[in-house]
Amino acid sequence: MERPARAGGCPRPGSLVAVAEFFLDDRGQALRVTWHAEDGMAILGVWRGEECVGTVRLGADEARRLAGFLQGAIPEPTESPTA
C-alpha cells in the first residue's frame, strides 16, 4: 500500500488508504480522517476545496481517547413522543 504522506503531512489526493471518512462543515471545509493500520495511526486532515491545509497525526491510543471523548461529550438523541 502506498504511504499517503507528502510535504506538510497532507495525504496526496487519490492516495491509497485502508479506511477514510469525510466530514463537511457548513463553510465548505472538510475533515478527512484516515486510518493507517500499518502505522497504527489516524491522520486528520483539514481540506479547503482540493487543498489540504493541515493535519494532525494520532497514534492508536490518542485516536481511541478522541473517540471516547466525542462519545461521552455528545448526548444521545432524545426520542420525541409520537402523536
C-alpha positions in Angstrom: 0.0 0.0 0.0 1.3 3.4 -0.9 2.1 5.7 2.1 -0.1 8.8 1.7 2.2 11.5 3.0 3.7 14.4 1.2 5.3 17.7 2.3 3.4 19.2 5.2 1.9 15.8 6.1 -1.1 16.0 3.9 -2.2 12.9 2.1 -1.8 13.0 -1.7 -5.2 13.3 -3.5 -6.0 9.8 -4.8 -3.5 8.0 -2.5 -4.5 4.6 -1.2 -5.6 4.3 2.4 -7.4 1.4 4.1 -10.2 3.4 5.8 -11.3 7.0 5.2 -14.2 9.2 6.2 -15.0 12.8 5.2 -16.9 15.3 7.3 -18.1 18.5 5.6 -19.0 21.6 7.6 -21.3 24.5 6.6 -18.4 26.6 5.4 -17.4 24.1 2.8 -14.3 22.9 4.7 -13.8 19.2 5.2 -12.2 17.0 7.7 -10.7 13.8 6.2 -9.9 11.1 8.7 -7.8 8.2 7.5 -6.7 5.1 9.5 -3.3 3.6 8.6 -3.2 0.2 10.2 0.4 -0.5 9.1 1.5 2.6 11.2 -1.2 2.3 13.9 -2.1 5.9 13.2 -5.0 8.1 12.3 -4.4 11.2 10.2 -6.9 14.0 10.5 -6.6 16.4 7.6 -8.4 19.8 7.1 -9.3 20.5 3.5 -10.4 23.7 1.8 -11.6 22.6 -1.6 -8.9 20.5 -3.2 -6.2 21.8 -0.9 -5.1 20.1 2.4 -4.3 23.0 4.8 -3.2 21.0 7.8 -3.0 17.6 9.5 -2.9 16.0 12.9 -1.5 12.5 13.4 -2.8 10.5 16.2 -1.4 7.1 17.4 -4.0 4.4 18.2 -4.2 5.3 21.9 -4.8 9.0 21.2 -7.4 8.2 18.5 -9.3 6.0 20.9 -9.1 8.8 23.5 -10.5 11.2 20.9 -13.3 8.8 20.0 -14.2 8.2 23.7 -14.2 12.0 24.4 -16.7 12.6 21.5 -18.9 9.6 22.5 -19.0 10.9 26.1 -19.5 14.6 25.3 -22.3 14.3 22.7 -25.6 13.5 24.3 -27.8 10.7 22.9 -30.7 12.0 20.8 -33.9 12.0 22.7 -36.9 10.3 21.3 -39.8 12.6 20.5 -43.2 11.3 21.6 -45.4 10.0 18.8 -48.7 11.7 18.4 
